[in-house]
Amino acid sequence: MRIMQMHDVRTRRSAEDFPRSQHLAWRIAEVAADPVAVPPETEAMVVNRIIDNAAVSAASVIRRPVAVARVQAQAHRRSAPGAKVFGIDGDYSPEWAAWANGVAVRELDFHDTFLAAEYSHPGDNIPPLVAVAQHVGVGGADLIRGLATAYEIHIDLVRGMCLHEHKIDHVAHLGPSAAAGLGTMLRLDKEIIYAAIGQALHLTTATRQSRKGLISSWKAYAPAWAGKVAIEAVDRAMRGEGSPAPIWEGEDGVIAWLLSGPDHTYHVPLPARGEPKRAILDSYTKEHSAEYQSQALIDLARRMRERVGDLDQIATIMLHTSHHTHFVIGTGSNDPQKFDPDASRETLDHSAMYIFAVALQDGAWHHERSYAPERAHRPDTVALWRNISTVEDPEWTRRYHRTDPAEQAFGARAEVTLKSGAVIVDELAVADAHPLGARPFERKHYVAKFSELADGVVRHREQDRFLSAVDGVAGLQPGALGALNLMVDARVLKRAPTIPSGIF
C-alpha cells in the first residue's frame, strides 16, 4: 500500500499568510529531493519505456516533423560533452537534442499514456532527462532516479488537476514534471527545483487548440517544447534565477485565471517522505498507433468483425463511451475534420469514427497503412465512417474517473445496427495491452514492438547493441549514457524529406 499525502491546492490572496513550505511547487520539490531508493519494479518499467520510446522514434524517423526538428538540432552542434540526437552521430546542445528526440517520440502518438482527471503521455519526460544526463555525464542509476520522479510528478498532477476542461493543453503538467525529474537526477537542492518548476509551468501553459479541429504537426512539437523549456528553466535556476511564486496558487496564478478559479480547491496526491516512487506502474503503453482512448475501440472492432459478418449490411454504429472520449475524439467534438478523408494523420488518429471503421474493415491496425491517403479515401470506408457516431454514457464517464484499476475503463459499448434491423452489441473496458487487458504488455511485448518498428530502419546488430545497453542501464557509468542512442541505417535517413533553410 502506497503512502500518499493529499495536498489541497487553491488560490491564495497576495496579502494572505501563505508560507513557501505550503506551495505545491515546494512540495513537489521536496518529493524530487527525497533520496529514496527506486523499487526494482519501477526500474524495470523505466527500462520498458526507454525501449518503447526508441521503438516509436524508429518508426517516425523520416517523417517530416521529425526531420525538421532533427535539422534544427543539428544546427546546434557542440564539442563533447553533449547530448545525442536519435539516429545520427555527433554531440549537440542538450535542449536541442531533447527537442528533436521529443518530436520523434511524440510524432506517431504511439508511446505510453496515463488518463485520469487529465490526459498525459509521461514518456515525454524521457527525452529531456536522457539528453541532460548525456551532456552532464551522470550515470544510469541517477537517470533512473530522475525518470522515476518525472513519472511520479506527472501522473500525480494528472490525477489531481484537469486542464482540458479549461482548454489548456496537457503539456502544462509536463514542464513541471520534467523539471522535477531533472532536479532528482542532478541531485539539486529543493530551492533550485522549486524555482525551475515555477518557470517551467509558467512557460508551458497554452491552449489546447493544438489538438482541436485541423490538427497539425505541432501536436508532436508541443511536448518537445515543454521538455526543452524544462531544461532551460533548470539551467537558469541553477544559476540563481527565481520564478513566479506561488505559481499555481497566486492571486494571478494558474488556478485563478487558467483553471477553475479562486473558489476551487484541487486535491493533488504526492508520495510521503521516504515513500518510493511507483506511479509509472499505473501508466500503460499503446499497442496501436492512435490516441489512447481508441486503443480499446480498435480491439473491440477486431473482436466484433466476425460477428458482424457482411459489413455492407451495417446501417449505423453507435459508440456509447465516456465524456472524454465523446468530446475529444468522438462526435461530441463537433469537428467536421474528423470525417474528412483529406484530414491530416494527426486529425485521423483523433477520430474514433475513422479508427473504428478501419479496424472493423481490416481486422488490424498499422501505424502507416491505416492512415494512408488511399486508405482514408476508400469509398466503402468513407460510407461506413460517416455512419458511426458517439454518445456520452454516464456509466462509462463514471468508470473513466474511477481510481480503482479494477473498475476504471477507457473503452466503449458498440451497438451495430444492421439494415435488417438486427442489433449486435459488444463492449470492452480496457485495451488488450492494458495491465488488466487480455494481453498485458510485458518486457517481451516491448521488445517485440521495438523489433517490428525498427525493422528496416535500424540494422539488427545495432538493435541488439541498444537492447543490451538499455537492459543494463542502471549499471552504466557516468559518461556512458550515449549508448542509449540508436543509430539509424544511413540509407533510411537519405529518404527523409529535404528541409528548407531556416534561421539557424
N, C-alpha and C positions, 0 to 999 in steps of 0.2 A: 504494500500500500504506500503510495507516494504521499509525502508530507508537503502539502501546498498551502501557501498563505494567500488569502483573498484580499486584494487591495481595492478599496473604494476610491475611485478617481473621479473628481468633479471640478468644475470651475471654481476658482478662488478669487475674491476681490483683491486688488493690489494692496489695499490697506489692511487686509486680514493677516493675522499671525500664522504663517504657513512655512515652517522651517524646511530647509532643503532636504532633511532626512525623510520627509514625508512625500517628496516629489516622486512621481512614478519613474522619471528618468534616473533618480538617485537609487531607487530600489532595484531597478534593472542593473545599474552599475554594480550594486552590491552582489547581485547574483553572478554577474560576469567576473567579478574579482574573487569570488569564493573558490579556493583552490581544491575543491572536492574532486575525487578521482572519477574517471569515466568508467561506467559499468561495461563489462565485456559485450553485452548485447547492444549497447549504444554504439560502441566502437565497430562492431560487426556491421551494423546498419549504415554507419557513416561510410564504410568501405563499399557497401552495396550502392550507395547513392553517388559516390565518385565514379563507379563503373557505369551507372545509369547515365550520368551527365556526359561521359565520354561517348557512350553509345549514340545518344541523340545528336551530339555535336558532329559525329562522323556522318550521320545521315543528312545533316544540313550544311556541310562544309562548303559546298559550291553554290548554295542558294544566294541570290543577290544581296539581301540584307547582311548576311554573314560575310560575304566578300567585301562589302563596303566597310564594315566595322574592322575587318582584318587589315585592309589597306590603311585605314586611319591609324590603327595601332602601329603598323609598320613605319609610319612617318614619325614615330616617337621611339626610335631605336636608341639603345644606350649600351655602353660597355658593361660587362659583367661587374657586379651582380645586377641582375634584372629579372623580370618575370617572363614566362613563356607564353607564346600565342599558339592556340590549338592548331596542330597540323603542320607548323613550319618551324624552322630553326631560328636561332638568334635570341637576343635579350632585349626586352622592351620595358618602358616605364610601367610600373605595376598597375596604375589606374587605367592605362590604355589597354594593357593586356586583359585586365578584368572586364573592360568594356567589350572587347572583341570576343572573348570567351563567353561572356554572359549572353551576347546575342546568339552565338552558336548554340548554346544550351536551350535558349528560350524559343528559337525560331519555329520549331515544329510543334510546340505545345505538347511535348511528349515525355516530360520527366515527372518528378513527384509532386504531390498535392496534399493539402490539408484543408478541409472545409469545416467551418463552424459558424460563428457569427459573421465572419468574413471569409473570403476566398484567399488562397495563398499557394505559392509554389516555393516551399522552403529550400529546395535545391538551388534556387537563385543565389543563396548565400555562399555556395561553394566557390564560384569563380573569383570573387574579390579576396576571399581568405587564402586561396591557393596562390594567387598572384603575389600578395604581400608576403606570404610565407617563403616563396621562392626568392623574392627580392631581398628580404632582410636575413634570410638564411636560418630560419628556425627549423627544428626537427619535426618528424612526422607525429610524434606524440603531442606536441603543442598544437599542431594543425588540427588533430582530432579533438583536443580540448576546446579549441575555438569553434569548431563546427558544431560540437555538442551544445555549446552556449547559443550560437546563432539560431540553430533549430529550436531550442527551448524558448528563447525570447520571441522568435517569430510566431511560433504556434501559440504561445500564451497570449500574445496580443490579438491573434486571430480569434481565440476563444472569447476574449473579453470585449472587443470593440468592433462594431460593424462600421465599415467605411462606405460600402456601396449604396446604402440607403440614402446617403447624402451626396452620392455621385462623386465620391473621392476614390481614386484608383488604389488598388490594394497594395501597390508598392510603397505606400506610406508606412506600412509595417515593416517593410524590408530594409529601409535605410537604417532605422534604429537597431534592428536585429544584427545586421552586418557590422555595424559599429561596435555593438556589444561583443560579438564574436571576435572581432579583431582585438578588442581590449583584452579578452581572455587569452587569446593566442600569444599576444605580445607581453602579457603579464603586466599590464598597465595599472596605475593607481585608479581608485574609484573617481577621483576628481577629473581625471583626463577622460575616462569613459563617459562620465556624466555629460561633460561638455560636448563630446563627439556625438552622443545620442541626440542631444538637443539640436545641434547643427544639422545632422542627417535628417531628422524628422522635418525640420523647417524647410529644407530644400527638396524634399521628395513628396510633398503634398500637391497633388494635381487632380484635375477632374478625370473621370473615367470615360471620357469621350473616345479614348484610345481603344475601347472595347465596345463601341456602340456604332450602329449604322454601317458605313463602309469602312471596315476595319483594315488598317494599313499595317505596314511592317513596323510601325512604331510600337505595336503591341509586344514585339520581341525586344525592342530597344529600351523600353521603359524600365524593366528590371535591371538591365545592364547599367543604365544611367544611375539607378539607386545604389548599385554596388560601387560604381565609380565615385559617386558623391560621398559614400561612407568612408572610402579610403582617404579622400581629400579631407574630410571632416576630422578623422583621427589624426592625420598629419598636422593639421592646424592646432588641434587640441594638445598634441604632444609638444607643440612649440609655445604653449601658454595661452592660446586664444580661447575665449569663453563662448557661450551660446545664449540664445533667448531662453529665459527661465522665469517661471516654470513653463516648459514648452507645451505640455498638454493642458495643465490646469490654469494657466494665466488668464487674466481678465480679457485679454485679446489673444488668447491661445487657441490651440487646435480644437479643443472641445467646444469652447464658447462660440466660435464662428464657422468652423468647418464641419463639426459633428452635431451632436444633439442639443447643444446649448447649455446655458448656465444652470438650468433646472434639472439636468440629467446626471445620474451617477452611473459610471461604468464599474464593472467588477472584473478585475484582471488577476488571474491566478499566477503566482510565481513560486518557485521552489523555496522552501525554508532554508536557512543557513545549514550547510552540511548535507543537504539533500542532493543526491546525484541527478544529473540532467538526463531525462529519459524521453522527452517529448517526441524526438524523432521516431520513436517506436509507434506513435499514434498516427503517423503520416503514412502515405501509400503512394505507390508509383502507378504509371499507366502502362497497360498492355497495348493500347491503341493510341495512335497519334490524333487525338481530338480532345476537346475541352472535357474536364474530368466528369462533369455531370452527364456526359453522353457515353461514358465507359460502360455503365450497366445497360444503357439503351442498345449499344452495339451487341453486347452479349445476349440481350433479350431478343433482339431481332434475329440473330443467328439461331437461337433456340426455337423461335416460332416459325421459322421458314418452312419446315417440313409440314407442320400442322396446317398452315395456311394453304399450301399447295399452289394452285394456279394464281399467280399474283395479279393477272389481268382481271380477276374476279373481285378485286378489292374495290369497294366503293369509298370508304373513308377509314381513317385511323385516328383515334383519339388517345393521346398520352396523358394520363392522369398523374400529376407529379407535384413536386414541391414549388413553393413560391419562387425560390432562387432559380430553379431550372426553367420554370414557365416564363419568368420575366427576363432572364439573361440570355438563354439560348432557344427559347420557345416563342410561340406566337404572342405571348404577353409582352414581348419587347417592342411590338409594333414596328419592327424593322422590315420593310419590304425587301431589303437586300438579302434577307435570309431565304428568300425564294427565287433569287436571281441566278440563273446559270452562268452569268458573266461576273458574278461576285468574286472577290479575292479569296484566296485559300484561307486567309485569316477569318473571313466572314463565314465561309462554309463550315469551318470547324467550330463555329459558334452558332450553327443552325441544327437544332435537334431534329428538325423535319427532314433536312437533307441527309443527315447521318443515318437516321432510322431507315429511310428509303433505300439508300445504297447498301447498307448492311443487310437488309431484308432481301434485296435482289441478289447480292453477291455471296452472302453467307460468309463474308470475310471483311477485313479492313486492312488497308495498306497506306503507309504514310505518303506515298506519291500517287499511286494509281487511283486511289479513291477520290483524289481531289483534281485529277487531270481535267482540263477543259472539255475534252471529248467525253469524259465520264459524266460530267455535270450537264452536258447538253443532250445526252441520250433522251429521245422523246418519251420513252416509257418511264424513265426515271423522273423527268420533269412532271409528267402526268401524276405519278404516284406521290411525288414530293409535295405537290400542291394540294393533295387531298389529305395531308397529315396536319393535325393541329394539336396544341397542348392546352391543358386547363389546370389551374391550381386545385389541388385536393388538400383540404386542411390536415388530413391524417398524414399525408406524405410530408407536408410542411412541418408538422409536429415531430415526426421521426427524423427529419433532417437536422433539427436542432437538439435532439437528444444527446446527452453526454455519455450515456451507457452504450458502449460499442455494439452490444448485442441487439440493440433496438434502433440504432442510428441507421438511416437509409439515404442513399443518393440515387435511387432508381425511379421506377415508374410502373404503373399498370397500363398495359396496352389493350385497347379494345378495337379489334379489327372487324369492321362491318363489311360483309360481302354484298354483292349486288343482289344475291338471293334473299337478303335479309338476315342470314345467319351471322352470329357474332362469335368471334374467337377471342378469348381473354387469357392473358398471362401477365405475370408481374415478376420483377426481380429487384431486390432491395439494394444489393451491392454488386459491384463488378466481380467477375470471376477471379481477378488478380488481387482483390482486396484481402486483407488479413483474415476476414471471415467469409470470403468468397469460395467458389467451387475449387479454384486452383490458386491458393495464395502464393504470391511471389516469394521465392527463397533465393539464396545465392545462385543456385543453378539457373534460375529463370533470368536473373540479372545478367549472368554471363551469356546465356543463350540470346537474349535481346541484343547485347553488345556484339556478339559474333554475327548475328543476322544483319545489323545495321552497319557494321564495319566491313562486311564482306564486299570486296571490290573497291574499297576506299582505302583500307589500311592493310599492308602486307601481313600475312599470317605470323611471320616471325616477330613483327612489331606488336601485333595483338598479344602474343604470348608474353613478350617482354613487359608490356604495360600491365597485364593482369597479374603477373608475378610481383611487379613493383607495388601495385595497389594492395595486393594481399598482405604484403609486409610493410605497409606504410607506417605503422606505429613504430617500427624499428629503424626507419630511415633517419640518418644522422643529419644534423644541421648542414645546410648547403646541398643536400641530395634530393630535394623535392622536385627538381627539374625532371626527374624520372617519371613524374605523373603526366608529363606532356606526351601526347600521342602524335607521332609523325604520320602524315598522310602521304600516300603514294603521289609523287610529283606529277605523274601522268593525269591523275584525277584533278589536281589543283589547276592544271592547264585548261581544264574545261570550265573553270569559273568564268563568269561574265567579265568583260572588260569594264573597269570602273573609270568614269571621267575624273579629271583632276579637280581637287577642291582647294581649300585654303592651305592645308598642311603640306 
